[in-house]
Amino acid sequence: MPPSPSNRPAVCVLHGPNLNLLGSREPGVYGTDTLDDVNRKIAEHAGRLGLEVRVMQSNHEGVLIDALHEARGWAQGIIINAGAYTHTSHALADALRAVRLPSVEVHLSNVHAREEFRRHSVIAPAVSGQIAGFGATSYLLALDAVLALIADSPKV
């Protein structure tokens, strides 16, 4: 994708596998907001912060990796909810390291209060920080965080 035509900082927001089922998938864990609801909240908060956001969801690891590679050309920051790939995808971790952009890992649920396998993130060492457990608000907090990271990044 080409660079942003606006002068606003641009953030790539990636939703991983099964997030397309939000609202109907385990609402007791993930809430009742649909992915469209979450994306609307992201866009509204980004607008308040003066950020441009481009959001995508995929159930496919390679598509997420390709999106990270493409973000190098236009984004100044990344927010990623890798879903279950969080716990298994060394390829996503490598891609996050390779793009070298400020990045925040997001989870809707408190993964540290759930099953043992969810408590380990293989992508955590490749991102600037992690926000979990606040439902859709996790993404809004991540927007605040990535904006601060962008502001603190050395300008090239």
N, C-alpha and C positions, 0 to 999 in steps of 0.2 A: 504494500500500500504506500502511496506517496505521502510525504510529510504533510502535516496539518497546514491548511491554508490560513488558519487563524494564528494569532500570536500567543494563544493560550497554551499552557503546557498540556500535553496529551498523555492519557493513561490507557493502557490496554487492560481490560478486565476479562479474564477467562474463567468460565464455569466448566467444570469437568463432568465426568459421567454421572448420569442419573439426575442431575440438577434440573433437567428439562421436566422432571416429574414433580417438582416442588408444588406444594399445595395439596397433593393427593398421596404422596409417598411419606409414610410415617409422620403424620402431622404432629403427633405428640413429641417427636424428636426435632423435626425440621420446621415446624410451624405451618400455618395455613396460607402464607403468601405464595403465590405462583411465581415462576421465574419472571414473567412479565411484570408482576408487582415489584419484585426485587430490582429489576432493571430500571423501572420507572423511578424508584427511590434513588438508585445510583445516579441516574441522569439528573434528577432534581438537585441532589446534594452537590454533584460535580458542578452544575451551573452556579450554585451559590458560592462555590469555592473558586470559580473562574477556570475550571478545568474542562478540557474536551475529553470525552470518554468514547471509546469504541469497545463494544461488548460482544462477546461471542460465547457459544456453548457448543461443546462436542463431547460425544461419548467415546471418541477415538483418540488414543494417545498421540499418534503421528500428526493428526490435525492440530492438536494443541501445541506440539513442538513446532510445526510449521508456522503457527500464529506467533509464537515467541520469536522465531527467526525473523519474520516479517516486521515485528514490532521494533526491531533494531533501527529500521528506516524511518520511523515516524513517531514513536512514543518516547517519553521521558521517564515513564514509570510503568510498573506492572502490578496488578492485583490478580492473584490466582487462588481459586478454590479448586484444587485438583481432585476433589472427591476421594475415592478409594485409591487413585494413583498416588496420593500423598504418601501412602505406606509402602508402595512397591516400585515406583517409577524412578529409577536412577537416570533414565533417559531424559525425563522432564527436569530433574535436578541438574544434569549436565547442560541442558538448553538454557536454564535460568542462569547458570554460571557464565555460559558463553555470551549471552546478550549483554551482560554487565550493566543492567539498568537497576535503579532502586526498585525493590520489589517487596510485596507483602503477601504472605500466605493467609488465607481466610478460611474459617469454618463456621457454619451456622450453629452447630451444636458444640458443647464443651467436650471435645474429643478426649480430654484427660480424665473425664468422669465416666467414660464409656468403656467398651471392651478393651482389653489389654492391647490388642493389635492396633487399635486406633491411636494409641498414645505415642507411637513412634512415627515420626515424619522423616522420610528420606530426602524431602526437598527443603526442610527447615535450614540445614546448613548452607543452602544456596540462596536464601532470601534474607532480606534485611530484618524481618520480624514476622511475628505470627499473631493473629487476632482470632479468638475462638469463643463461642458460647453466647453470643449476643443476638442470634437470629440474623435477620436482614441488616440490623444495625452494625453487625460485624463489617459489612462492606463499607458503610458510611465512615466508620472509624478508620478503616483501611485507607479511604480516600484522604482523610485528614492526615494520616501518617505518611502516605506516599507524597502528598504535597509538601510536607515538612522535609522529607528526604530529598525531593527534587530541589527545594530551596537551598539545602545544605550541600548539594552536589557541586563539585568543581565544574565551572563552565569551560567548555573546550573551544 
